[in-house]
Amino acid sequence: MSSVSRPFLAATLAAVLSGFACVPSDAAGRIGGSAYDGTWSVAIYTQRGNCGSVRGAVRIVGGRVISEDQSYQSNGAVSANGVIRVSVATGGLSASGSGRLSHNSGAGRWASSRGECSGSWSASRRAAYY
């Protein structure tokens, strides 16, 4: 795996999977958001391959994963029951992740599209989003 792809896979997945903070359920309904909107801390662990591990934060708005960093593209969503599915891409490299969020935490799996790396992720809520 190239030195470019290793940081991409770990850092991008951290950015995408860690941006969750919960809106109180009544506020989510009023503003059209989801119960998972906001900022979360995420830890990405590589269990197969040489992609490293990383910690970061990500943002969910209206239940959709958004790219705040223009160095990559992300596409994903969190369902009402907390199931999250995300894909990220940059420079011909891509990876996807899935899992489930609860009120204060979450966990799941991720894999690069070419199969060079895979692993797990865990998330915890950082602060309320109002």
C-alpha positions in Angstrom: 0.0 0.0 0.0 1.4 3.4 -0.9 2.3 6.0 1.7 -0.5 8.2 0.2 -3.3 5.6 0.7 -2.5 4.7 4.3 -3.2 8.2 5.7 -6.2 8.6 3.4 -8.0 5.5 4.6 -7.4 6.0 8.3 -7.9 9.8 8.4 -10.8 9.9 6.0 -12.7 7.2 7.8 -12.0 8.9 11.1 -13.4 12.1 9.8 -16.5 10.5 8.3 -17.4 8.2 11.1 -16.6 10.4 14.1 -18.8 13.5 13.5 -21.9 12.7 15.5 -23.6 14.5 18.4 -27.1 14.0 19.4 -29.9 16.6 19.1 -32.5 16.2 21.8 -35.3 14.3 20.2 -37.8 17.2 20.4 -35.3 19.6 18.8 -34.6 17.1 16.0 -38.2 17.0 15.1 -38.5 20.8 15.1 -35.5 21.5 12.8 -35.7 18.5 10.5 -32.6 16.9 11.9 -31.9 13.5 13.2 -31.2 12.3 16.7 -27.6 11.7 15.6 -26.8 15.2 14.2 -23.7 16.9 15.6 -20.1 16.0 16.5 -18.7 12.7 17.8 -15.2 11.4 18.5 -14.2 8.4 16.5 -11.4 5.9 16.8 -10.5 3.9 13.6 -8.6 0.6 14.1 -6.9 -1.3 11.3 -7.1 -5.0 11.9 -6.0 -6.2 8.5 -3.5 -4.5 6.3 -1.1 -1.6 6.9 -3.4 1.5 7.1 -2.7 2.5 10.7 -5.1 3.7 13.4 -6.4 7.2 14.0 -8.8 9.3 16.1 -10.8 12.2 14.8 -14.2 13.9 14.7 -17.1 14.1 12.1 -20.3 16.0 11.5 -23.8 14.7 10.7 -26.4 17.2 9.6 -30.0 16.2 9.1 -28.9 12.5 9.3 -26.6 13.0 6.4 -22.8 12.7 6.5 -21.2 15.8 5.1 -17.7 16.6 3.9 -16.2 19.5 5.7 -12.7 18.7 4.5 -12.5 19.3 0.7 -9.6 16.8 0.3 -12.1 13.9 0.2 -15.7 13.2 -0.8 -18.1 11.5 1.6 -21.5 10.1 1.1 -23.6 8.5 3.9 -26.5 8.6 6.3 -27.7 7.6 9.7 -31.1 5.9 9.9 -33.7 6.7 12.6 -32.6 3.5 14.4 -28.9 4.5 14.4 -27.7 2.3 11.5 -24.9 4.2 9.7 -23.5 3.6 6.2 -20.7 5.7 4.7 -18.4 5.8 1.7 -15.4 8.0 1.2 -13.2 8.7 -1.8 -10.2 10.8 -2.9 -7.6 10.4 -5.6 -8.9 7.1 -6.9 -8.9 5.5 -3.4 -12.1 4.7 -1.6 -13.4 2.9 1.5 -16.7 2.2 3.2 -17.9 1.8 6.7 -21.1 0.7 8.5 -22.3 0.2 12.0 -24.8 1.5 14.6 -25.0 4.5 16.8 -26.8 4.6 20.2 -27.5 7.6 22.4 -23.9 8.1 23.5 -21.7 5.6 21.6 -21.4 3.6 18.4 -19.3 0.9 16.7 -18.9 -0.8 13.4 -16.6 -2.1 10.6 -14.8 -0.5 7.7 -12.9 -1.8 4.6 -11.0 -0.3 1.7 -12.6 -0.8 -1.7 -9.6 -2.7 -3.0 -9.4 -4.9 0.0 -6.0 -3.8 1.2 -7.2 -2.9 4.7 -10.1 -3.4 7.0 -10.9 -3.0 10.6 -13.3 -1.6 13.2 -14.3 1.8 14.5 -15.9 3.1 17.7 -17.5 6.4 18.4 -18.6 8.4 21.5 -20.7 11.5 21.7 -18.7 14.7 22.3 -21.2 17.4 23.1 -24.8 18.3 22.5 -25.7 20.0 19.3 -28.3 22.7 19.5 
